[in-house]
Amino acid sequence: MTWIITKYLLTAGIVVLVSEVAKRSDKLGGFIAALPLITLLTLTWLFIENQSEEKIANHAYYTFWYVIPTLPMFLLFPYLLPKLGFWLTMGGSIAVTVISFGLFSLLMKNFGIQLL
């Protein structure tokens, strides 16, 4: 139980750190958020918890492919925010990401990469 609490605290601490840095500097906050910190932590947790190398490698592999369809959201969000407000922009961004992911997974199936 102590291990799970430690994992939660460290992972949550990174999210809080990024949001606090972003309050002071948009660029630095964005840069830190763009780093794959959560993925690196996840890979570390999997390794420490004695998961197989195949499982760890698969996590990194699929994370790469899942990042690509999220990229349009980062352009759409700042465009929609002044027009729709935060919550509608958030909902629209989530919808675009889900649609992008569905279309991307269909495209990648043509290349033998199964994402769903």
N, C-alpha and C positions, 0 to 999 in steps of 0.2 A: 504494500500500500504506500509506503514511503517513496518507492521508486516512481509510482504513478503521480504522486503529488509533486515530486521533484520535476518530472517531465512537464506537467501542467504549468508550474511556476516559471521554469526557464522559457518555455514556448510562449506563454502569455507575456513574460517580461520583454521578449523581443518585439511583440506587437505594440506594447506600451511604449517601448523605446522609439520605435519608428514613428508612432503618432506624436510623441513629444518632440522629436527632432523636426518633424514636418510642421509643427506649430511655429518653429523658429526659422526654418529654411525650407521653402518648397523644393528647391533643387536637391539639397542634401537628403531630405526626407524621401523624395522620389527615388533618388539613387539607392539609398539603403533598402527601400521597399522593393526595388527591382532586383536586388541581389537574391539569390535563391536560398535565403536563410532558413526558411521553414523546410525546404527540401533537404538542405544539408543536415538540419537537425533530425529530420525523419530518417535519413540514411544512417545517421549516427545512432539513433535509438534502435533501428533495426539491427545494426551491427552489434551493439551492446547486448541486445536481447537474443543474440545467437541465431538470427535468421540466416538462411542460406545465402550464399553469394548470388545465386540465381534470382532469389526474391529481391535482394537489394538492387541488383542490376536492372531487373524488370521495372522496379519503381522509378529509377532514373530514366530509363528508356521511355516509359509511358508518360512521365512528367514532361519530357521534351515535347512529345506529340500533343499533349493536352494544353500546353502553353500557347501554341500557335493560334488556335481559334479564340483565345481570350484577347488577343491583341486589338481587334477592332473596338472593343469596349473602351480601351484607354484613349482612343481618339473620339469616340462618340460621347463619352461622359462629359468632358469639358465643353463640348459643343451644345449638348442638351441642357446642361445645368442652369444657365441663365434663362433659358426659354421655358423649362418645365418645373423647375424647383428640384430639391434633392430627392424626394421619395419617388416621384415619377421618373426621374432620370435613373435612379437606382434600379427600379423595376424594368425600365426600357433596356438598360445595360445588361441586366440579367437575361432578359428575353433574347436580345441580340446574341449574347454569348451562347445560350442554349441552341439557338438556331444555327449559329456559326459552327458550333461543335457538331451538330447533326449533319450539316452539309459537308464539313471537313471529314467526318468519319466516313461518309459515303464516298467522297473523293479518294480517300486513302485506301479504301477497300479495293479500288482498282489497281493499287500498287502492292496488294498483298498484306497490308497493315490493318489488322482488326483492332479498332478502338472501342467498339461496343460489343 
